[in-house]
Amino acid sequence: MLFFIRTWAEEVRDQVPIARAARARHHQLMDQAERGEDWSPDDATIAGQFRTVWAAEAKLIWMAAQLDRWLARYARETGQEADSVPSPLRTLRNSLEHLDCADFTAGHAIAGAGAWSIKDLPDGELFIGSTTTEDVFGIASIDDVELAATEVLRQFNAQ
């Protein structure tokens, strides 16, 4: 079981800089596009980079959710109290997993049949677009995700 905890903590740790770099590149392209110069990136380039950001953040959330699940199992099997309140990461992961069942309106995914967890997100929706915040999907702090993975590795590498 420690194998899975360490594996997912390492994957989260390694995915954070990938997600940050993808977002930084997207912001850079957006800034360049605002200048409207001949050398500014075209819409296709910006859209492609946004897809890269979206996928990198989705992977990060999925990895963090796997880590959360293995930590919960470890807590149960060692007699510790497991977190019974769904974390924002868990809600976000559930929303992403069932995004294909959501309804879409004006750049937002909203709860639809089978996509019930979206209603538990802030404002009851998932924004499908670029944000100026550094939060993953504008919801989860990437710094908090990284810190949690680092703490798990510190704790479990000693075992």
TIKE-691379 format. One record per residue (C-alpha): residue number from 1; residue in one letter; x, y, z. Coordinates in nm, 3 decimals. Layout:
+-----+-----+---------+---------+---------+
:   n : res :       x :       y :       z :
+-----+-----+---------+---------+---------+
: NUM :   A :       X :       Y :       Z :
...
+-----+-----+---------+---------+---------+
REM end
This chain:
+-----+-----+---------+---------+---------+
:   n : res :       x :       y :       z :
+-----+-----+---------+---------+---------+
:   1 :   M :   0.000 :   0.000 :   0.000 :
:   2 :   L :   0.288 :   0.237 :   0.071 :
:   3 :   F :   0.397 :   0.171 :  -0.287 :
:   4 :   F :   0.076 :   0.331 :  -0.418 :
:   5 :   I :   0.093 :   0.624 :  -0.177 :
:   6 :   R :   0.451 :   0.702 :  -0.274 :
:   7 :   T :   0.381 :   0.648 :  -0.644 :
:   8 :   W :   0.089 :   0.891 :  -0.655 :
:   9 :   A :   0.262 :   1.147 :  -0.432 :
:  10 :   E :   0.564 :   1.142 :  -0.666 :
:  11 :   E :   0.341 :   1.171 :  -0.972 :
:  12 :   V :   0.159 :   1.470 :  -0.823 :
:  13 :   R :   0.490 :   1.632 :  -0.733 :
:  14 :   D :   0.620 :   1.575 :  -1.086 :
:  15 :   Q :   0.300 :   1.693 :  -1.258 :
:  16 :   V :   0.283 :   2.026 :  -1.073 :
:  17 :   P :   0.570 :   2.190 :  -1.266 :
:  18 :   I :   0.428 :   2.055 :  -1.593 :
:  19 :   A :   0.090 :   2.214 :  -1.519 :
:  20 :   R :   0.255 :   2.538 :  -1.406 :
:  21 :   A :   0.471 :   2.557 :  -1.719 :
:  22 :   A :   0.174 :   2.490 :  -1.946 :
:  23 :   R :  -0.026 :   2.766 :  -1.776 :
:  24 :   A :   0.270 :   3.008 :  -1.786 :
:  25 :   R :   0.313 :   2.945 :  -2.160 :
:  26 :   H :  -0.059 :   3.002 :  -2.216 :
:  27 :   H :  -0.044 :   3.333 :  -2.024 :
:  28 :   Q :   0.260 :   3.433 :  -2.228 :
:  29 :   L :   0.079 :   3.361 :  -2.554 :
:  30 :   M :  -0.227 :   3.554 :  -2.437 :
:  31 :   D :  -0.012 :   3.854 :  -2.346 :
:  32 :   Q :   0.157 :   3.840 :  -2.686 :
:  33 :   A :  -0.178 :   3.814 :  -2.863 :
:  34 :   E :  -0.308 :   4.123 :  -2.683 :
:  35 :   R :  -0.030 :   4.326 :  -2.844 :
:  36 :   G :  -0.168 :   4.242 :  -3.188 :
:  37 :   E :   0.171 :   4.251 :  -3.357 :
:  38 :   D :   0.262 :   4.060 :  -3.672 :
:  39 :   W :   0.452 :   3.810 :  -3.459 :
:  40 :   S :   0.164 :   3.757 :  -3.216 :
:  41 :   P :   0.035 :   3.400 :  -3.191 :
:  42 :   D :  -0.275 :   3.310 :  -3.386 :
:  43 :   D :  -0.596 :   3.176 :  -3.234 :
:  44 :   A :  -0.508 :   2.816 :  -3.322 :
:  45 :   T :  -0.179 :   2.838 :  -3.131 :
:  46 :   I :  -0.349 :   2.986 :  -2.827 :
:  47 :   A :  -0.629 :   2.727 :  -2.838 :
:  48 :   G :  -0.374 :   2.445 :  -2.867 :
:  49 :   Q :  -0.186 :   2.570 :  -2.564 :
:  50 :   F :  -0.509 :   2.603 :  -2.368 :
:  51 :   R :  -0.584 :   2.237 :  -2.444 :
:  52 :   T :  -0.237 :   2.154 :  -2.310 :
:  53 :   V :  -0.314 :   2.346 :  -1.987 :
:  54 :   W :  -0.651 :   2.176 :  -1.954 :
:  55 :   A :  -0.508 :   1.827 :  -1.996 :
:  56 :   A :  -0.213 :   1.894 :  -1.761 :
:  57 :   E :  -0.448 :   2.017 :  -1.490 :
:  58 :   A :  -0.692 :   1.729 :  -1.541 :
:  59 :   K :  -0.404 :   1.483 :  -1.502 :
:  60 :   L :  -0.291 :   1.661 :  -1.186 :
:  61 :   I :  -0.638 :   1.640 :  -1.034 :
:  62 :   W :  -0.669 :   1.273 :  -1.124 :
:  63 :   M :  -0.330 :   1.194 :  -0.972 :
:  64 :   A :  -0.412 :   1.390 :  -0.656 :
:  65 :   A :  -0.741 :   1.202 :  -0.628 :
:  66 :   Q :  -0.560 :   0.869 :  -0.654 :
:  67 :   L :  -0.326 :   0.982 :  -0.376 :
:  68 :   D :  -0.629 :   1.083 :  -0.169 :
:  69 :   R :  -0.790 :   0.741 :  -0.218 :
:  70 :   W :  -0.477 :   0.551 :  -0.115 :
:  71 :   L :  -0.428 :   0.772 :   0.189 :
:  72 :   A :  -0.788 :   0.704 :   0.290 :
:  73 :   R :  -0.735 :   0.329 :   0.255 :
:  74 :   Y :  -0.415 :   0.349 :   0.457 :
:  75 :   A :  -0.601 :   0.538 :   0.730 :
:  76 :   R :  -0.878 :   0.277 :   0.739 :
:  77 :   E :  -0.636 :  -0.016 :   0.753 :
:  78 :   T :  -0.420 :   0.138 :   1.024 :
:  79 :   G :  -0.716 :   0.236 :   1.240 :
:  80 :   Q :  -0.679 :   0.607 :   1.183 :
:  81 :   E :  -0.976 :   0.828 :   1.119 :
:  82 :   A :  -1.021 :   0.876 :   0.746 :
:  83 :   D :  -1.148 :   1.203 :   0.605 :
:  84 :   S :  -1.518 :   1.144 :   0.546 :
:  85 :   V :  -1.590 :   1.487 :   0.402 :
:  86 :   P :  -1.529 :   1.503 :   0.027 :
:  87 :   S :  -1.239 :   1.732 :  -0.046 :
:  88 :   P :  -1.257 :   1.997 :  -0.318 :
:  89 :   L :  -1.011 :   1.785 :  -0.515 :
:  90 :   R :  -1.240 :   1.483 :  -0.492 :
:  91 :   T :  -1.538 :   1.688 :  -0.605 :
:  92 :   L :  -1.337 :   1.835 :  -0.890 :
:  93 :   R :  -1.211 :   1.490 :  -0.993 :
:  94 :   N :  -1.565 :   1.353 :  -0.991 :
:  95 :   S :  -1.680 :   1.647 :  -1.200 :
:  96 :   L :  -1.406 :   1.587 :  -1.455 :
:  97 :   E :  -1.473 :   1.214 :  -1.465 :
:  98 :   H :  -1.840 :   1.270 :  -1.548 :
:  99 :   L :  -1.792 :   1.579 :  -1.764 :
: 100 :   D :  -1.924 :   1.388 :  -2.063 :
: 101 :   C :  -2.264 :   1.377 :  -1.888 :
: 102 :   A :  -2.272 :   1.752 :  -1.811 :
: 103 :   D :  -2.474 :   2.019 :  -1.982 :
: 104 :   F :  -2.282 :   2.312 :  -2.131 :
: 105 :   T :  -2.379 :   2.674 :  -2.145 :
: 106 :   A :  -2.172 :   2.985 :  -2.220 :
: 107 :   G :  -1.834 :   2.825 :  -2.150 :
: 108 :   H :  -1.946 :   2.648 :  -1.834 :
: 109 :   A :  -2.029 :   2.286 :  -1.755 :
: 110 :   I :  -2.331 :   2.253 :  -1.532 :
: 111 :   A :  -2.481 :   1.951 :  -1.359 :
: 112 :   G :  -2.663 :   1.719 :  -1.593 :
: 113 :   A :  -2.781 :   1.361 :  -1.569 :
: 114 :   G :  -2.482 :   1.171 :  -1.435 :
: 115 :   A :  -2.273 :   1.483 :  -1.370 :
: 116 :   W :  -2.418 :   1.551 :  -1.026 :
: 117 :   S :  -2.089 :   1.647 :  -0.859 :
: 118 :   I :  -2.058 :   1.966 :  -1.065 :
: 119 :   K :  -2.333 :   2.120 :  -0.852 :
: 120 :   D :  -2.100 :   2.086 :  -0.550 :
: 121 :   L :  -1.831 :   2.302 :  -0.712 :
: 122 :   P :  -1.815 :   2.675 :  -0.637 :
: 123 :   D :  -2.107 :   2.844 :  -0.813 :
: 124 :   G :  -2.232 :   2.496 :  -0.910 :
: 125 :   E :  -2.041 :   2.495 :  -1.238 :
: 126 :   L :  -1.706 :   2.422 :  -1.396 :
: 127 :   F :  -1.565 :   2.701 :  -1.609 :
: 128 :   I :  -1.426 :   2.567 :  -1.936 :
: 129 :   G :  -1.189 :   2.845 :  -2.030 :
: 130 :   S :  -0.877 :   3.032 :  -1.939 :
: 131 :   T :  -0.851 :   3.191 :  -1.597 :
: 132 :   T :  -0.608 :   3.451 :  -1.470 :
: 133 :   T :  -0.572 :   3.267 :  -1.141 :
: 134 :   E :  -0.305 :   3.007 :  -1.080 :
: 135 :   D :  -0.561 :   2.772 :  -0.926 :
: 136 :   V :  -0.627 :   2.446 :  -1.106 :
: 137 :   F :  -0.950 :   2.496 :  -1.301 :
: 138 :   G :  -0.986 :   2.818 :  -1.100 :
: 139 :   I :  -1.083 :   2.604 :  -0.798 :
: 140 :   A :  -0.797 :   2.413 :  -0.634 :
: 141 :   S :  -0.474 :   2.579 :  -0.523 :
: 142 :   I :  -0.183 :   2.424 :  -0.711 :
: 143 :   D :   0.043 :   2.531 :  -0.421 :
: 144 :   D :  -0.175 :   2.337 :  -0.176 :
: 145 :   V :  -0.171 :   2.029 :  -0.400 :
: 146 :   E :   0.208 :   2.046 :  -0.426 :
: 147 :   L :   0.250 :   2.102 :  -0.053 :
: 148 :   A :   0.026 :   1.806 :   0.031 :
: 149 :   A :   0.222 :   1.573 :  -0.199 :
: 150 :   T :   0.552 :   1.695 :  -0.056 :
: 151 :   E :   0.427 :   1.637 :   0.298 :
: 152 :   V :   0.307 :   1.286 :   0.211 :
: 153 :   L :   0.647 :   1.203 :   0.063 :
: 154 :   R :   0.825 :   1.339 :   0.369 :
: 155 :   Q :   0.601 :   1.136 :   0.598 :
: 156 :   F :   0.592 :   0.809 :   0.404 :
: 157 :   N :   0.949 :   0.798 :   0.275 :
: 158 :   A :   1.059 :   0.767 :   0.636 :
: 159 :   Q :   0.860 :   0.443 :   0.665 :
+-----+-----+---------+---------+---------+
REM end
